[in-house]
Amino acid sequence: MKRAAEIRSRRVRARAVLMGVKLSQIAEILDVSVQTIYNWLASEKLPDSTEQQLSQVLGVKREWLNCQSLSGVGEGLDEILA
């Protein structure tokens, strides 16, 4: 897994834990399969529409999701990822 994808995967999983949801629930909200979520997490770059949808569901900025920013998601998450 490439570095950006690895970071994104860790961020999405940590955010899901903080929100108290499973990746399967995120997949259901986005009307995609769990495998699609895993594929997105392994992808080096997400399509813009996917990035937008996922950031909205997780309540984070797109820049944070695509690894361009370390902040912008609320207290506690950055410490988990450090």
C-alpha positions as CSV (number, residue, x, y, z in Angstrom):
1,M,0.0,0.0,0.0
2,K,1.3,3.4,-0.9
3,R,2.0,6.0,1.8
4,A,-1.0,8.3,1.1
5,A,-3.3,5.3,1.0
6,E,-1.9,3.9,4.2
7,I,-2.4,7.3,6.0
8,R,-5.9,7.6,4.6
9,S,-6.8,4.1,5.7
10,R,-5.6,4.8,9.2
11,R,-7.4,8.1,9.4
12,V,-10.7,6.7,8.1
13,R,-10.6,3.7,10.5
14,A,-9.7,6.0,13.4
15,R,-12.5,8.4,12.6
16,A,-15.0,5.5,12.3
17,V,-13.9,4.3,15.8
18,L,-14.4,7.8,17.2
19,M,-17.8,8.0,15.6
20,G,-18.8,4.6,16.8
21,V,-19.5,3.2,13.4
22,K,-18.1,0.3,11.3
23,L,-16.9,0.5,7.8
24,S,-19.9,-1.6,6.8
25,Q,-22.2,1.1,8.1
26,I,-20.2,3.7,6.2
27,A,-20.6,1.5,3.1
28,E,-24.3,1.3,3.6
29,I,-24.7,5.1,4.0
30,L,-22.8,5.6,0.8
31,D,-24.7,2.8,-1.0
32,V,-21.6,0.8,-1.9
33,S,-20.2,-2.5,-0.9
34,V,-17.7,-2.9,2.0
35,Q,-15.2,-4.1,-0.7
36,T,-15.6,-0.8,-2.4
37,I,-14.7,1.0,0.8
38,Y,-11.6,-1.2,1.2
39,N,-10.6,-0.5,-2.4
40,W,-11.0,3.2,-1.8
41,L,-8.8,3.0,1.3
42,A,-6.1,1.1,-0.7
43,S,-6.2,3.6,-3.6
44,E,-3.5,6.2,-3.9
45,K,-5.9,8.9,-5.1
46,L,-9.7,9.0,-4.7
47,P,-12.0,10.4,-7.4
48,D,-13.3,13.8,-6.4
49,S,-16.8,12.7,-6.0
50,T,-15.8,9.8,-3.7
51,E,-13.5,12.0,-1.7
52,Q,-16.4,14.5,-1.2
53,Q,-18.9,11.8,-0.2
54,L,-16.6,10.1,2.2
55,S,-15.5,13.3,3.9
56,Q,-19.1,14.4,4.4
57,V,-20.0,11.0,6.0
58,L,-17.0,11.2,8.3
59,G,-17.4,14.9,9.1
60,V,-13.9,15.8,8.0
61,K,-12.3,18.2,5.5
62,R,-11.3,16.8,2.1
63,E,-7.8,18.0,2.7
64,W,-7.5,15.9,5.8
65,L,-9.0,12.9,4.1
66,N,-6.6,13.1,1.1
67,C,-3.6,13.6,3.5
68,Q,-2.9,17.2,2.7
69,S,-3.7,18.4,6.3
70,L,-3.3,17.1,9.8
71,S,-6.0,19.1,11.4
72,G,-9.6,19.8,11.0
73,V,-11.5,16.8,12.4
74,G,-12.0,17.6,16.0
75,E,-10.3,16.9,19.3
76,G,-8.7,13.6,19.9
77,L,-8.2,12.2,16.5
78,D,-4.8,13.6,15.7
79,E,-3.5,12.2,19.0
80,I,-4.7,8.7,18.0
81,L,-2.9,9.0,14.7
82,A,0.3,10.3,16.1
